[in-house]
Amino acid sequence: MTGLLLVDDEVARGFEPFATSRPGGELRVGALLLRERWMAVLGVKAEAVAFVSAAHLQGFTEFDAAPFYQDVSAWLRETNANNVWVVNTRAIPMLDAALPASATATVLHVGGRVAAVRLSAADAAVHEVALRAGRWPFAESPASRAQEIDGVWLDAVWDIVRHLVTLLQRDIPHLAARAEATRLEPSQASIVVSGPHAVWVEDEVVVEPMAYFDTSAGPVLLRRGTRVQAFTRMVGPCYVGAHCTLSTDRIAASAIGEHCRVHGELSTSVLIGHSNKSHDGFVGHSVLGRWVNLGAGTITSNLKNTYGPVALWTPSGARDTGLQFLGTCFGDHAKTGIGLCLTTGCVIGAGANVFEHMPPKAVAPFAWGSTPPYATHAVDKFLDTAARMMARREVVLSAAQRAWWATVHAYAAADARWPRG
C-alpha cells in the first residue's frame, strides 16, 4: 500500500490564525482541502493518510481528516505501507496534474522546488525526527526520478487569497467532470446564465427563480444539496460545497466549503466549511476557518484608502503582503458581534469573540470583549458555545474533542507571539 504523509514545515506552522487549531492539510486552498487535493493527484486512499505538525495538534480530529502521527514508523506499520509519499503542505498541485498509475517518479517538483518525495517505509522513518521538528530535509539527488507538476506554493498565509481565482478556474471544470455534474440549463427565463463558462450542479441542488449567474470570468460548481435563493448574483469562478445556502446579494470568485450559510456580499474569499455569514455586510479577500460566525453587519475592509499594499500581522511581526486587496483571516470558532468593522489586513485568532468596537489588526486566540486589552474567553464557556453551534449542523462535539480544545486553549494562552494589549 502507498501512504501519504502530509508535513507542515516550519513556515506552515506559522500560518496563523489557522495553525493554532488545524494542520495545513485541512486548509481549503482553491476548491478543495489541501489533503483532498494531494489524495486526488497521487491516487492515495483515505485510510493511508496521516499528518505531522506541531505537537499541540496531537489529538486533532475533524470529520474525515487524517490523524496526527508523531511516530512515523508506527503509522507505517499500522497502515502496512511499503512506500510513502511525503508531501510538503505548502505545495499546491493543480488537480489536472494527477499522476498516472504507471508513473515512476520518486520526486515531484512544483515550480522547481521539491514538493513531494516517494520513499520506502524504512527511508521515510529515517526522516521522522526532522519532520517532527518542522524541517523539510529533502533535496533532489542525481539518482532521483524527478517530475515537474503544475502548481503553486503558499509562501505565506495570504497566498491562499493570492492564488484563489487561478486555482478555482482550473479546479472547477476538473471537479465537475469527476463528479459527473450536469450543466445548468435554465428551464425558465427568470434564471439567467450569462457568459461563456458553465454553471455545473450536482444532484439535489435547488436554484430558485430570479437567480443570476455571471460566468464571464470563470465557471461555477454547486455541490449536492446546495440551495441558491432568489435574487442571488453569483460571479464565477465560484465553488460551493455540499448543503450550503446562498441568499441574495453578490457572491464572487469564492470557495465556500460544505454546510455554510452566506448572505450579503462575498468576494474573493475562502470559507473552510460549517461557517455562517448569514446577514448583510461585505466580506472580501478573506479566509474563514471552520465554525466561524459573523454577526449581522460585520464588514471587512479589503482595500486601504491609500490603495497601497496591505500589511498583515504574523508570528514573526507585521509583513508587507504585496497585495492591494486583503481582508481578514478568521481562525476556527471565531465570532464577531453585530455591526463590527474590521480593518484592512486583520487577523482574528481561533476561538476569539469580539464585538462593538473595531479591533486592532491582530486579536489573540480566545480573546473576549469589546476593546483591548481583551479578557480571555473561558474554556468552559467556549466549549459550550462550540457545542451548541455544532449541534445546529447536527455535529456532536465529542468528549475527546472537548479535551483537545482545552489543551489548545492552554497552548494559546501561553503563546507569547500574539499581541495582548
C-alpha positions as CSV (number, residue, x, y, z in Angstrom):
1,M,0.0,0.0,0.0
2,T,1.1,3.5,-0.8
3,G,0.8,6.0,2.1
4,L,0.6,9.8,2.1
5,L,2.3,11.8,4.9
6,L,1.3,15.5,4.9
7,V,4.1,17.5,6.6
8,D,3.7,21.0,8.0
9,D,7.2,22.6,7.8
10,E,8.4,25.4,10.0
11,V,6.8,28.0,7.7
12,A,3.4,26.3,7.5
13,R,3.4,26.1,11.3
14,G,3.4,29.9,11.4
15,F,0.3,30.2,9.2
16,E,-1.8,31.9,11.9
17,P,-4.6,32.2,12.8
18,F,-5.2,28.7,11.5
19,A,-2.1,26.9,12.7
20,T,-3.4,27.3,16.3
21,S,-6.1,24.7,15.7
22,R,-5.6,22.9,12.4
23,P,-2.9,21.3,10.3
24,G,-2.1,22.7,6.8
25,G,-3.7,19.7,5.1
26,E,-7.1,20.8,6.4
27,L,-6.9,24.3,4.9
28,R,-9.1,24.9,1.9
29,V,-6.8,26.1,-0.9
30,G,-8.8,26.6,-4.1
31,A,-11.9,24.4,-4.2
32,L,-10.6,21.6,-2.1
33,L,-8.9,20.9,1.2
34,L,-5.2,20.6,0.6
35,R,-5.3,16.9,1.8
36,E,-8.1,16.2,-0.7
37,R,-6.0,17.8,-3.4
38,W,-3.0,15.6,-2.8
39,M,-5.0,12.5,-2.5
40,A,-6.6,13.1,-5.9
41,V,-3.3,13.9,-7.5
42,L,-1.5,10.9,-6.1
43,G,-4.4,8.4,-6.0
44,V,-4.0,7.6,-2.3
45,K,-6.9,6.2,-0.3
46,A,-8.0,8.0,2.8
47,E,-7.1,5.2,5.2
48,A,-3.4,5.6,4.2
49,V,-3.1,9.3,5.1
50,A,-1.6,11.0,8.1
51,F,0.0,14.3,9.0
52,V,2.9,15.6,11.0
53,S,2.8,19.0,12.5
54,A,3.4,21.0,15.8
55,A,2.9,18.9,18.9
56,H,-0.1,20.9,20.1
57,L,-2.1,19.5,17.2
58,Q,-1.9,15.9,18.5
59,G,-5.5,14.9,19.1
60,F,-6.9,17.0,16.2
61,T,-9.9,15.3,14.8
62,E,-12.5,16.6,12.3
63,F,-14.8,14.6,10.0
64,D,-12.6,12.6,7.7
65,A,-9.4,14.4,8.5
66,A,-6.1,12.5,8.6
67,P,-4.8,11.5,12.0
68,F,-1.7,13.1,13.7
69,Y,1.3,10.9,14.0
70,Q,4.4,11.8,15.9
71,D,5.8,8.2,15.4
72,V,6.0,7.8,11.6
73,S,7.4,4.3,12.0
74,A,4.3,3.2,14.0
75,W,1.9,4.7,11.4
76,L,3.7,2.9,8.6
77,R,3.4,-0.4,10.4
78,E,-0.3,0.2,11.1
79,T,-1.2,1.1,7.5
80,N,1.0,-1.7,6.1
81,A,2.5,0.9,3.8
82,N,5.6,-0.3,1.9
83,N,6.2,3.1,0.4
84,V,5.0,6.6,1.2
85,W,4.6,10.0,-0.5
86,V,6.0,12.6,1.9
87,V,4.3,15.9,0.9
88,N,5.0,19.5,1.9
89,T,1.6,21.0,2.7
90,R,2.7,24.4,1.3
91,A,2.9,22.9,-2.2
92,I,-0.4,23.1,-4.1
93,P,-0.7,20.9,-7.2
94,M,-3.2,21.6,-9.9
95,L,-5.8,18.9,-9.9
96,D,-5.3,18.1,-13.6
97,A,-1.6,17.3,-12.7
98,A,-2.7,13.8,-11.4
99,L,0.0,11.2,-11.8
100,P,-0.9,8.1,-13.9
101,A,-0.7,4.8,-12.1
102,S,2.3,3.9,-14.3
103,A,4.3,6.9,-13.1
104,T,7.8,6.1,-11.9
105,A,8.7,9.5,-10.4
106,T,10.2,9.5,-6.9
107,V,10.4,13.3,-6.6
108,L,7.7,15.8,-7.6
109,H,8.6,19.4,-8.2
110,V,6.3,22.4,-8.1
111,G,7.9,25.5,-9.6
112,G,11.3,23.8,-9.5
113,R,11.1,23.1,-5.7
114,V,10.8,19.7,-4.1
115,A,7.1,19.3,-3.2
116,A,6.9,15.6,-2.6
117,V,9.2,12.6,-2.3
118,R,8.3,8.9,-2.6
119,L,10.3,6.8,-0.1
120,S,10.4,3.2,1.1
121,A,8.9,2.7,4.6
122,A,12.3,2.4,6.1
123,D,13.6,5.6,4.4
124,A,10.6,7.5,5.5
125,A,11.1,6.5,9.1
126,V,14.7,7.7,9.0
127,H,13.4,11.3,8.5
128,E,10.8,11.4,11.2
129,V,12.9,13.4,13.7
130,A,13.5,16.2,11.2
131,L,9.8,16.1,10.1
132,R,8.6,16.4,13.7
133,A,10.8,19.4,14.1
134,G,9.3,21.1,11.1
135,R,12.4,20.7,8.8
136,W,11.9,19.8,5.2
137,P,15.0,17.6,4.7
138,F,14.6,16.6,1.0
139,A,16.6,17.8,-1.9
140,E,16.8,16.2,-5.3
141,S,19.7,13.8,-5.8
142,P,21.2,12.8,-9.2
143,A,19.6,9.4,-8.8
144,S,16.1,10.7,-8.2
145,R,13.5,10.3,-10.8
146,A,12.1,13.8,-10.7
147,Q,8.9,15.1,-12.4
148,E,7.7,18.7,-12.6
149,I,4.0,19.1,-12.0
150,D,1.9,22.2,-12.4
151,G,1.1,24.1,-9.2
152,V,1.9,26.9,-6.8
153,W,3.3,27.4,-3.4
154,L,2.0,29.0,-0.2
155,D,4.9,31.1,0.9
156,A,2.7,33.0,3.3
157,V,-0.8,32.5,4.7
158,W,-2.2,35.3,2.4
159,D,-1.2,33.3,-0.7
160,I,-4.5,31.4,-0.1
161,V,-6.1,34.6,-1.3
162,R,-3.4,35.4,-3.9
163,H,-3.9,32.2,-5.8
164,L,-7.6,31.7,-5.3
165,V,-9.0,32.8,-8.6
166,T,-6.4,30.9,-10.6
167,L,-7.0,27.7,-8.7
168,L,-10.8,27.9,-9.0
169,Q,-10.6,28.5,-12.7
170,R,-8.6,25.2,-13.0
171,D,-10.3,23.2,-10.3
172,I,-13.9,23.6,-11.2
173,P,-14.0,22.0,-14.6
174,H,-11.9,19.1,-13.3
175,L,-14.2,18.6,-10.3
176,A,-17.4,18.9,-12.4
177,A,-16.2,16.2,-14.8
178,R,-15.1,13.9,-12.0
179,A,-18.4,14.3,-10.2
180,E,-20.4,14.0,-13.5
181,A,-22.2,17.2,-12.6
182,T,-24.8,18.4,-15.1
183,R,-24.7,21.8,-16.8
184,L,-27.4,24.1,-15.6
185,E,-29.8,24.8,-18.4
186,P,-32.3,27.3,-17.1
187,S,-35.8,25.9,-17.5
188,Q,-37.4,29.2,-17.0
189,A,-36.5,32.7,-18.2
190,S,-36.2,34.0,-14.6
191,I,-32.9,32.0,-14.1
192,V,-30.1,33.7,-16.0
193,V,-26.7,32.3,-17.0
194,S,-24.6,34.9,-18.7
195,G,-21.1,34.3,-20.0
196,P,-19.0,31.7,-21.8
197,H,-18.3,29.3,-18.9
198,A,-20.6,26.7,-17.4
199,V,-22.7,26.5,-14.2
200,W,-22.4,22.9,-13.0
201,V,-24.8,21.4,-10.5
202,E,-24.9,18.1,-8.7
203,D,-28.0,16.2,-7.5
204,E,-30.4,17.8,-5.1
205,V,-29.2,21.4,-5.9
206,V,-32.1,23.9,-5.9
207,V,-31.8,27.2,-7.8
208,E,-34.7,29.4,-7.2
209,P,-36.2,31.8,-9.8
210,M,-34.5,35.2,-10.2
211,A,-31.0,33.8,-9.6
212,Y,-28.3,35.3,-11.9
213,F,-25.0,33.6,-12.8
214,D,-22.3,35.7,-14.4
215,T,-19.6,33.3,-15.8
216,S,-17.6,35.9,-17.8
217,A,-14.5,35.2,-15.7
218,G,-15.0,31.6,-14.8
219,P,-17.3,28.7,-14.1
220,V,-19.5,27.9,-11.1
221,L,-19.9,24.5,-9.4
222,L,-22.7,23.8,-6.9
223,R,-22.3,20.6,-4.9
224,R,-25.0,18.3,-3.7
225,G,-27.9,19.7,-1.7
226,T,-27.0,23.3,-2.1
227,R,-29.7,26.0,-2.5
228,V,-29.3,29.3,-4.3
229,Q,-32.1,31.6,-3.3
230,A,-33.9,34.2,-5.4
231,F,-32.1,37.5,-6.1
232,T,-28.6,36.0,-5.6
233,R,-26.0,37.0,-8.1
234,M,-23.1,34.5,-8.5
235,V,-20.0,35.6,-10.3
236,G,-17.5,32.9,-11.4
237,P,-15.2,31.3,-10.8
238,C,-17.1,30.1,-7.7
239,Y,-17.1,26.8,-5.9
240,V,-19.9,25.9,-3.4
241,G,-19.7,22.8,-1.3
242,A,-22.5,20.5,-0.3
243,H,-25.6,21.6,1.7
244,C,-24.9,25.3,1.6
245,T,-27.5,28.1,1.5
246,L,-26.7,31.2,-0.5
247,S,-29.2,34.0,-0.1
248,T,-29.2,37.3,-2.1
249,D,-26.6,39.8,-2.9
250,R,-23.3,39.2,-4.9
251,I,-21.1,36.2,-4.3
252,A,-18.0,36.3,-6.5
253,A,-14.8,34.4,-7.0
254,S,-15.0,32.4,-3.8
255,A,-14.5,28.9,-2.4
256,I,-17.3,28.0,0.0
257,G,-16.9,24.8,2.0
258,E,-19.8,22.5,3.0
259,H,-22.7,23.4,5.3
260,C,-22.1,27.2,5.1
261,R,-24.7,30.0,5.1
262,V,-23.9,33.0,3.0
263,H,-25.9,36.2,2.8
264,G,-24.7,39.7,1.8
265,E,-21.8,40.4,-0.4
266,L,-18.9,38.0,-0.5
267,S,-15.9,38.5,-2.8
268,T,-12.6,36.5,-3.4
269,S,-12.9,34.7,-0.1
270,V,-12.5,31.2,1.3
271,L,-14.7,29.5,3.8
272,I,-13.2,26.2,5.0
273,G,-16.7,24.9,6.0
274,H,-19.5,25.0,8.5
275,S,-19.4,28.8,8.9
276,N,-22.1,31.4,9.0
277,K,-22.2,34.7,7.2
278,S,-25.9,34.8,7.4
279,H,-26.5,38.6,7.3
280,D,-25.7,41.8,5.4
281,G,-22.2,43.1,5.4
282,F,-19.3,43.0,2.9
283,V,-16.6,40.3,3.3
284,G,-13.8,40.4,0.8
285,H,-10.4,38.8,0.2
286,S,-10.8,37.0,3.5
287,V,-10.3,33.4,4.8
288,L,-12.8,32.0,7.4
289,G,-11.8,28.9,9.4
290,R,-14.4,26.3,10.4
291,W,-17.3,27.1,12.7
292,V,-16.9,30.9,12.3
293,N,-20.0,33.1,12.9
294,L,-20.1,36.7,11.7
295,G,-22.7,38.8,13.4
296,A,-25.1,40.9,11.4
297,G,-23.5,43.8,9.6
298,T,-19.9,42.6,10.1
299,I,-17.8,44.3,7.5
300,T,-14.2,43.6,6.4
301,S,-12.1,46.3,4.8
302,N,-10.0,44.8,2.0
303,L,-8.5,48.0,0.4
304,K,-6.6,50.8,2.1
305,N,-7.5,54.4,1.5
306,T,-4.0,54.9,0.0
307,Y,-4.5,52.0,-2.4
308,G,-1.1,50.7,-1.3
309,P,-0.1,47.2,-0.3
310,V,-1.6,45.6,2.8
311,A,0.5,44.6,5.8
312,L,-0.6,41.6,7.9
313,W,0.4,40.5,11.4
314,T,2.4,37.3,11.5
315,P,4.1,35.5,14.4
316,S,7.4,37.0,13.3
317,G,6.0,40.5,13.1
318,A,4.0,42.6,10.6
319,R,4.8,41.9,7.0
320,D,4.1,43.6,3.7
321,T,1.9,41.1,1.7
322,G,2.4,42.9,-1.6
323,L,-1.4,42.6,-2.1
324,Q,-3.5,45.6,-2.8
325,F,-6.6,43.7,-1.6
326,L,-6.6,41.7,1.6
327,G,-9.4,41.4,4.3
328,T,-9.5,39.3,7.4
329,C,-8.2,35.9,8.4
330,F,-10.7,34.4,10.9
331,G,-9.5,31.4,13.0
332,D,-11.7,28.4,13.8
333,H,-14.7,29.2,16.0
334,A,-14.0,32.9,15.8
335,K,-17.1,35.1,16.4
336,T,-18.0,38.7,15.7
337,G,-20.7,40.9,17.2
338,I,-23.3,42.8,15.2
339,G,-22.1,45.8,13.2
340,L,-18.4,45.0,13.7
341,C,-16.0,46.7,11.3
342,L,-12.6,45.1,10.7
343,T,-9.6,47.0,9.4
344,T,-7.7,46.1,6.2
345,G,-5.4,43.1,6.8
346,C,-6.8,41.8,10.1
347,V,-6.2,38.6,12.0
348,I,-8.7,37.2,14.4
349,G,-7.4,34.2,16.4
350,A,-9.2,30.9,17.0
351,G,-12.0,31.0,19.5
352,A,-11.9,34.8,19.8
353,N,-15.2,36.6,20.3
354,V,-15.0,40.4,19.6
355,F,-17.8,42.9,19.4
356,E,-18.9,46.6,19.5
357,H,-15.6,48.4,18.6
358,M,-13.2,47.9,15.7
359,P,-10.4,45.6,17.0
360,P,-6.7,46.0,16.3
361,K,-5.1,44.3,13.4
362,A,-4.3,41.2,15.4
363,V,-6.6,39.6,18.1
364,A,-5.2,36.8,20.1
365,P,-6.9,33.4,20.2
366,F,-9.7,33.1,22.7
367,A,-9.8,36.8,23.3
368,W,-13.2,38.1,24.6
369,G,-14.5,41.6,24.7
370,S,-15.2,45.0,23.0
371,T,-11.9,46.7,23.5
372,P,-8.3,45.7,24.2
373,P,-6.9,44.5,26.5
374,Y,-9.3,41.7,26.0
375,A,-10.4,39.2,28.6
376,T,-9.8,35.5,27.9
377,H,-12.8,33.5,26.7
378,A,-13.2,31.0,29.5
379,V,-12.6,27.5,28.2
380,D,-15.9,26.0,29.6
381,K,-18.0,28.8,28.0
382,F,-16.1,28.5,24.7
383,L,-16.7,24.7,24.6
384,D,-20.4,25.1,25.5
385,T,-20.8,27.7,22.7
386,A,-19.0,25.5,20.2
387,A,-21.1,22.5,21.1
388,R,-24.3,24.5,20.6
389,M,-23.2,25.8,17.3
390,M,-22.1,22.4,16.0
391,A,-25.4,20.9,17.1
392,R,-27.2,23.2,14.7
393,R,-25.4,21.3,11.9
394,E,-26.1,18.0,13.6
395,V,-22.5,17.6,14.6
396,V,-21.5,16.5,18.1
397,L,-18.6,17.9,19.9
398,S,-17.2,14.7,21.4
399,A,-15.6,14.3,24.8
400,A,-12.2,13.8,23.1
401,Q,-12.6,16.9,21.1
402,R,-13.6,18.9,24.2
403,A,-10.4,17.7,25.9
404,W,-8.3,18.5,22.9
405,W,-9.7,22.0,22.6
406,A,-9.0,22.5,26.3
407,T,-5.3,21.8,25.5
408,V,-5.4,24.2,22.6
409,H,-6.8,26.8,24.9
410,A,-4.0,26.4,27.3
411,Y,-1.4,26.4,24.5
412,A,-2.8,29.6,23.0
413,A,-2.8,31.3,26.4
414,A,0.9,30.7,26.7
415,D,1.7,31.7,23.1
416,A,3.7,34.9,23.6
417,R,3.8,35.7,19.9
418,W,0.4,37.3,19.9
419,P,-0.2,40.9,21.0
420,R,-2.2,41.1,24.2
421,G,-2.6,44.8,24.7
